[in-house]
Amino acid sequence: MILVVGGTGFVGRAIVARLTQLGEKVRILARGLTKTPRRTENRVELFLGDASEPDTLDSALQGVVTVINLVGIIRPTRMQSFEKAHVDTVRNVVDAMKRANVQRLVHMSALGTRPYAASRYHQTKWEGEQIVRNSGLEWTIMRPGLIVGKGDGFVTTFVKLMRPPLSTIQLGTVPLFGGGTMIFQPVAVEEVAKCFARVISHADAVGSVFEICGREKITLKQMLEEIARALGANPSHLSANPELIPIYLLFAVFTKSKPILFDVPMAAAKALGLVMERLLPSPPLTYDQVLMLEEGSQGDPSRAENELGLQQLRFSDMLSYLRNL
């Protein structure tokens, strides 16, 4: 039995689907279900629980031989901080595994995680990694880059900006922070799921860190242009001083058929993130997210390719599902 902590999220659903395709028995620890475990189709068991509650983990670990921890947040909320999600939860999982004598742990971190990182997201991810490294368990750390697929947070956000609901003013404007020059190496969610499934039984993976990312290096601006084209649109790019942004918006009103990419200096983006996170209960943009966006996301997928069979796709091919929207 494999316990997937955080198995109901975007990446978790793909990993669970892959595991069940391979005939594995999977238990998902999830909140908001019935008060007792229940079996579902495709060899999946849903278990009511919260990784922040150690007692829940003790029950969920019965009969488990491997744990996949996917718990993570991209922005903090009043109910969930980076520390709680990326540090406290990891500690709870590790401690519960020791009590249950479960040795195998596959832990999802993130590309760019390192000590003294600029963003609090990466700082807490690093703290979580250190708990895993010092756990004494048979651990493997997986560091995905920008994960792309239907239902993701990245592409979906920009699709909504480029193709807003009919009930809104049809501006179709998209801010291009810092001119969109930062570089990413996107990876398809299906490939991430395959790597997680394969690493479980890969003996040489114990005590190792894998960077799961694409080989194609593409800027934010190029990615937004590809998203627009996948939607059947021909994007325009307006670059000028920030005081001319109101003119961009007026221009957008008269060019509804095209999404407009307009430059926003990083300093302005950081200020906007700070204001939003202080004034809004659920801000669409935070200062920490701008810091992560500013540095981009790059890594070396060689080991994942050689040992886990990571297959490479171009970003444009990852967007094929958009053509049916």
Phi, psi and omega per residue, in radians:
M1 nan 2.327 3.096
I2 -1.910 2.185 3.072
L3 -1.650 2.144 3.098
V4 -1.883 1.941 3.125
V5 -1.586 2.040 -3.018
G6 1.574 0.498 -3.042
G7 -1.387 -0.061 -3.137
T8 -1.677 -0.037 3.133
G9 -1.416 -3.090 -3.094
F10 -0.985 -0.922 -3.140
V11 -1.276 -0.675 -3.112
G12 -1.035 -0.733 3.139
R13 -1.078 -0.695 -3.140
A14 -1.186 -0.697 -3.138
I15 -1.178 -0.765 3.119
V16 -1.068 -0.744 3.122
A17 -1.061 -0.732 -3.138
R18 -1.160 -0.754 -3.133
L19 -1.083 -0.745 -3.121
T20 -1.209 -0.568 3.064
Q21 -1.067 -0.539 -3.134
L22 -1.516 0.028 3.088
G23 1.519 0.200 3.130
E24 -1.363 2.585 2.989
K25 -1.542 2.250 -3.020
V26 -2.192 2.385 3.001
R27 -2.043 2.238 3.137
I28 -1.830 2.162 3.016
L29 -1.513 2.043 -3.055
A30 -2.522 2.689 3.097
R31 -1.660 2.754 3.020
G32 1.450 0.271 3.114
L33 -1.729 -2.972 3.074
T34 -1.201 2.934 -3.023
K35 -1.370 -0.109 3.094
T36 -2.200 2.671 3.108
P37 -1.031 2.569 3.073
R38 -2.419 2.510 3.137
R39 -1.514 2.529 3.090
T40 -2.171 -3.110 3.113
E41 -1.264 2.956 3.055
N42 1.085 0.575 2.995
R43 1.135 0.482 -3.133
V44 -1.972 2.325 3.084
E45 -1.992 2.173 3.086
L46 -1.618 2.286 -3.061
F47 -2.199 2.142 3.119
L48 -1.157 2.217 3.111
G49 3.060 2.976 -3.126
D50 -2.427 2.181 -3.095
A51 -1.125 -0.246 3.090
S52 -1.450 -0.073 3.123
E53 -1.990 1.817 -3.060
P54 -0.959 -0.636 -3.121
D55 -1.076 -0.658 3.109
T56 -1.077 -0.743 -3.119
L57 -1.126 -0.665 3.135
D58 -1.016 -0.756 3.139
S59 -1.213 -0.721 -3.082
A60 -1.180 -0.398 -3.070
L61 -1.495 -0.066 3.138
Q62 -1.116 2.149 3.127
G63 1.403 0.127 -3.094
V64 -1.615 2.477 3.080
V65 -1.987 -0.350 -3.121
T66 -2.457 2.447 3.076
V67 -2.077 2.317 2.996
I68 -1.967 2.031 -3.129
N69 -1.783 2.023 -3.094
L70 -2.012 0.080 -3.035
V71 -1.083 2.227 3.110
G72 -2.994 2.668 3.091
I73 -2.284 2.625 -3.138
I74 -1.650 -0.363 3.063
R75 -2.545 2.473 -3.138
P76 -1.306 2.721 3.058
T77 -2.230 3.094 3.107
R78 -1.147 -0.448 -3.107
M79 -1.651 -0.364 -3.023
Q80 -2.466 1.980 3.096
S81 -1.653 2.891 3.044
F82 -1.009 -0.726 -3.105
E83 -1.088 -0.737 -3.118
K84 -1.176 -0.747 -3.079
A85 -1.322 -0.742 -2.970
H86 -1.717 -0.286 -3.104
V87 -2.052 -1.042 -3.076
D88 -1.089 -0.732 -3.140
T89 -1.120 -0.727 3.109
V90 -1.064 -0.762 3.127
R91 -1.085 -0.722 3.116
N92 -1.086 -0.751 -3.140
V93 -1.104 -0.807 -3.132
V94 -1.092 -0.817 -3.123
D95 -1.099 -0.725 -3.141
A96 -1.156 -0.670 3.110
M97 -1.098 -0.684 3.118
K98 -1.136 -0.730 3.127
R99 -1.111 -0.621 -3.104
A100 -1.562 -0.012 -3.109
N101 1.009 0.714 3.028
V102 -1.757 2.165 -2.962
Q103 -1.739 -0.536 -2.973
R104 -1.585 2.127 -3.138
L105 -2.269 2.194 2.991
V106 -1.956 2.054 -2.993
H107 -2.004 2.242 3.108
M108 -1.572 2.078 3.024
S109 -1.872 -2.371 -3.130
A110 -2.760 2.541 3.069
L111 -1.047 2.358 -3.115
G112 1.679 -0.102 3.110
T113 -1.182 2.289 -3.089
R114 -2.962 2.813 3.063
P115 -1.183 2.552 3.124
Y116 1.095 0.519 3.061
A117 -1.146 2.744 -3.113
A118 -1.215 -0.708 -3.051
S119 -1.592 2.580 3.078
R120 -1.156 -0.527 3.076
Y121 -0.972 -0.934 -3.110
H122 -1.229 -0.576 3.092
Q123 -1.064 -0.805 -3.120
T124 -1.276 -0.562 3.036
K125 -1.063 -0.679 3.112
W126 -1.150 -0.724 3.098
E127 -1.062 -0.709 3.088
G128 -1.109 -0.707 3.110
E129 -1.057 -0.689 -3.111
Q130 -1.142 -0.630 3.072
I131 -1.093 -0.734 3.129
V132 -1.134 -0.803 -3.103
R133 -1.059 -0.636 -3.070
N134 -1.649 0.198 -3.024
S135 -1.348 -0.425 -3.033
G136 1.414 0.044 3.120
L137 -1.511 2.999 3.045
E138 -1.518 1.476 -2.963
W139 -1.789 2.693 2.944
T140 -2.403 2.346 3.116
I141 -1.863 2.236 3.112
M142 -1.912 2.257 -3.130
R143 -2.078 1.509 3.075
P144 -1.243 2.679 3.006
G145 -1.578 -2.477 3.098
L146 -1.266 1.987 -3.067
I147 -1.654 2.258 -3.035
V148 -2.102 2.408 3.086
G149 2.965 2.957 -3.123
K150 -1.031 2.168 -3.138
G151 1.622 0.107 3.122
D152 -1.273 3.018 -3.140
G153 -1.529 -0.486 -3.032
F154 -1.363 -1.134 -3.086
V155 -1.080 -0.729 -3.113
T156 -1.006 -0.711 3.132
T157 -1.054 -0.787 -3.095
F158 -1.316 -0.522 3.043
V159 -1.082 -0.720 3.134
K160 -1.129 -0.606 3.110
L161 -1.261 -0.669 -3.112
M162 -1.371 -0.524 -3.124
R163 -2.293 1.256 -3.087
P164 -1.182 2.775 3.112
P165 -1.004 2.651 -3.110
L166 -1.105 -0.346 -3.115
S167 -1.358 -0.122 -3.130
T168 -1.869 2.928 3.047
I169 -1.161 2.207 -3.008
Q170 -1.439 1.291 3.117
L171 -1.490 -0.775 -3.127
G172 1.113 0.580 -3.134
T173 -1.665 2.503 -3.096
V174 -2.304 2.085 3.104
P175 -1.203 2.380 3.135
L176 -1.995 1.562 -3.042
F177 -1.118 2.297 3.110
G178 1.083 0.387 -3.105
G179 1.340 0.018 3.091
G180 1.223 0.504 -3.072
T181 -1.535 -0.204 -3.118
M182 -1.147 2.574 -2.977
I183 -1.861 2.430 3.107
F184 -2.244 2.812 3.040
Q185 -2.245 1.388 -3.046
P186 -1.090 2.669 3.103
V187 -2.387 2.485 -3.130
A188 -1.276 2.439 -3.099
V189 -1.065 -0.580 3.116
E190 -1.104 -0.628 3.119
E191 -1.254 -0.629 3.062
V192 -1.061 -0.787 -3.135
A193 -1.068 -0.730 3.126
K194 -1.080 -0.720 -3.131
C195 -1.133 -0.727 3.113
F196 -1.105 -0.733 -3.126
A197 -1.136 -0.665 -3.090
R198 -1.342 -0.542 -3.045
V199 -1.244 -0.378 -3.096
I200 -1.016 -0.763 -3.082
S201 -1.783 0.198 -3.126
H202 -1.562 1.798 -3.015
A203 -1.017 -0.682 -3.097
D204 -1.268 -0.103 -3.106
A205 -1.441 -0.250 -3.123
V206 -1.133 2.247 -3.117
G207 1.373 0.315 -3.059
S208 -2.071 2.798 3.070
V209 -2.102 2.264 3.129
F210 -2.022 2.302 3.020
E211 -1.664 2.069 -3.057
I212 -1.870 1.704 -3.096
C213 -2.657 2.984 3.114
G214 -1.417 2.964 3.025
R215 -1.629 -0.457 3.130
E216 -1.177 2.188 3.074
K217 -1.759 2.106 -3.004
I218 -2.400 2.416 -3.122
T219 -1.386 2.855 3.089
L220 -1.033 -0.739 3.132
K221 -1.056 -0.778 3.129
Q222 -1.110 -0.666 3.126
M223 -1.130 -0.734 3.141
L224 -1.158 -0.639 3.085
E225 -1.128 -0.700 3.118
E226 -1.153 -0.684 3.117
I227 -1.090 -0.768 3.130
A228 -1.069 -0.778 -3.132
R229 -1.128 -0.651 3.111
A230 -1.127 -0.442 3.086
L231 -1.514 0.027 3.138
G232 1.433 0.383 -3.104
A233 -1.960 2.827 3.105
N234 -2.052 1.687 -2.998
P235 -1.225 2.620 3.031
S236 -1.956 2.602 3.139
H237 -2.139 2.101 3.106
L238 -1.944 2.147 -3.116
S239 -2.133 2.106 3.141
A240 -2.882 -3.025 3.131
N241 -1.227 2.641 -3.091
P242 -1.037 -0.458 -3.138
E243 -1.200 -0.202 3.129
L244 -1.651 0.071 3.137
I245 -0.977 -0.725 3.097
P246 -0.986 -0.582 3.110
I247 -1.189 -0.633 3.075
Y248 -0.992 -0.802 -3.073
L249 -1.125 -0.698 3.091
L250 -1.122 -0.717 3.117
F251 -1.077 -0.669 -3.110
A252 -1.137 -0.591 3.141
V253 -1.038 -0.622 -3.080
F254 -1.664 0.066 3.090
T255 -2.308 0.961 -3.035
K256 -1.052 -0.491 -3.041
S257 -1.306 -0.196 -3.105
K258 -2.114 2.317 2.965
P259 -1.214 2.424 -3.122
I260 -1.848 2.073 3.050
L261 -1.612 2.062 -3.131
F262 -2.155 2.375 -3.079
D263 -1.159 2.385 3.010
V264 -2.255 2.096 3.141
P265 -1.004 2.588 -3.120
M266 -1.060 -0.621 3.130
A267 -1.068 -0.714 3.118
A268 -1.192 -0.653 3.129
A269 -1.133 -0.724 3.124
K270 -1.125 -0.737 3.118
A271 -1.107 -0.711 3.120
L272 -1.108 -0.726 3.117
G273 -1.088 -0.736 3.116
L274 -1.087 -0.783 -3.127
V275 -1.115 -0.794 -3.097
M276 -1.090 -0.756 -3.065
E277 -1.271 -0.309 3.092
R278 -1.590 -0.430 -3.065
L279 -1.813 -0.443 -3.041
L280 -1.914 2.411 3.127
P281 -1.154 -0.552 3.110
S282 -2.359 1.354 -3.027
P283 -1.187 2.426 3.085
P284 -1.267 -0.288 -3.125
L285 -2.540 2.365 3.095
T286 -2.156 2.851 3.104
Y287 -1.032 -0.725 -3.125
D288 -1.100 -0.678 3.115
Q289 -1.131 -0.658 3.111
V290 -1.130 -0.695 3.104
L291 -1.065 -0.743 3.120
M292 -1.166 -0.698 3.125
L293 -1.118 -0.670 -3.092
E294 -1.075 -0.653 -3.087
E295 -1.555 -0.158 -3.130
G296 1.231 -2.789 -3.100
S297 -2.718 1.884 -3.114
Q298 -2.330 2.638 3.125
G299 -2.837 -3.018 -3.126
D300 -2.048 1.879 -3.095
P301 -1.495 0.115 -2.992
S302 -0.952 -0.848 -3.070
R303 -1.166 -0.691 3.108
A304 -1.116 -0.623 3.101
E305 -1.163 -0.808 -3.030
N306 -1.301 -0.656 -3.008
E307 -1.810 -0.472 -3.083
L308 -1.972 -0.040 3.098
G309 1.285 0.488 3.107
L310 -1.031 2.141 3.117
Q311 -1.720 2.518 -3.076
Q312 -1.743 2.383 3.052
L313 -2.226 2.594 3.018
R314 -1.311 2.645 -3.123
F315 -0.992 -0.713 -3.127
S316 -1.062 -0.602 3.123
D317 -1.265 -0.498 3.102
M318 -1.190 -0.306 -3.070
L319 -1.680 0.195 -3.057
S320 -0.993 -0.549 -3.120
Y321 -1.156 -0.388 -3.122
L322 -1.208 -0.416 -3.085
R323 -1.214 -0.228 3.121
N324 -1.746 0.022 3.136
L325 -1.344 nan nan
